[in-house]
Amino acid sequence: MTASFKRVGTNKLQKFFLYLILLDWVLLIVTALKMQSLSFGYGAIISVMLFVYSLFLTNLCRIRARRANDAYMIYPVIIGAIVSFLLVVYFFFLI
């Protein structure tokens, strides 16, 4: 016999995870706007850190979506990871 779980109140972990996704998008937008004015050293560090943050967020999202049926959160995280990868490629190969 399985017991059903009923949540009382808001899920604070879910809200925190959504704020992490929003932070990722804000960081991507700010980095994309300031990419031309960064030196190579700072740009390389920021680009790699954003890429690692996006991979970390993607891993968390994969775990969270599998467990809680929150598959709708996968799309903005995956798109953010792709955008961060494109920023890294743009910075290292096109500037």
N, C-alpha and C positions, 0 to 999 in steps of 0.2 A: 504494500500500500504506500503510495507516494503522498507526502504531505505537500500541500500547496503553500507557497510563500507569498504573503501579502505584505507589500511595502507600506510603511506608515511614514508619511512625509516625503520630503524630497530626497533624492539620492545625491549626496554631496560629492561622491566620487565621479558620478556622471557629469555633474556641473564642472568639476575641476578638469576633467578630460576635455570637455567642450571648450573651456578657456585655453587649454594647451593647444587645441586646434586653431583657435582664433589668434593666439600668440604666434603660431607658426606662420599664418598668413600675413600678419602685420610685419613680422621680421622679413618675410620674402618680399613684400612690397617696398619696405624701406631699403632693403639691400638692392633691389632692382633699380630704384630711383637714384641711389648714391653710387652705383657700380662704376660709373665713368670717373668719378673723382677720387676713388680709392687708390692707394699705392698698391703695388703688386703683393707685398707682404701682408698688409692688412686685408686686402681682397681675397687672397688665398686662404688665410685663416678663417675669415668670416664665411666664405663659401663652403669650406670643408666642415665647419661647425654647423652650418645650416643643413648640410646634407646629412650629417650624423644625427642631428636632432630630428630630421624628417624620417630617417630610418628607424630611430628609436620610437617615434610616434606611430609609425606604421606597424611595428611589432606590437606595441601596446594595443593598437586598434584591432589587430588580428586576434589577439587574445580576448579582448573585451567583446568583440562582435560575435565570436564563437560561443562565448559563455552566456551572453545576455540577450541574444537576438537583436542586437543593435547594428544591423548591417548597413543602415543608412549612413553611418559615420565613416565607413570605409572610403567613400567617394571623395570627400574633400581632403582626406589624408593622403590618398594615393595621388591625387592631382597635385597636392602640395609637394610631395616627394618628387614627382616628375618635374615640376617647375624648379625645385632646388637643384636637381640634376642638370637641368638646362642652364641654370645660372652658373653652375660650376664649369660646364663645358664652354659657355660663352666667355667666362672670365679667363680660363686657361688657354683657350685655343683661338678666340676671335679678337681679344684685346691686345 
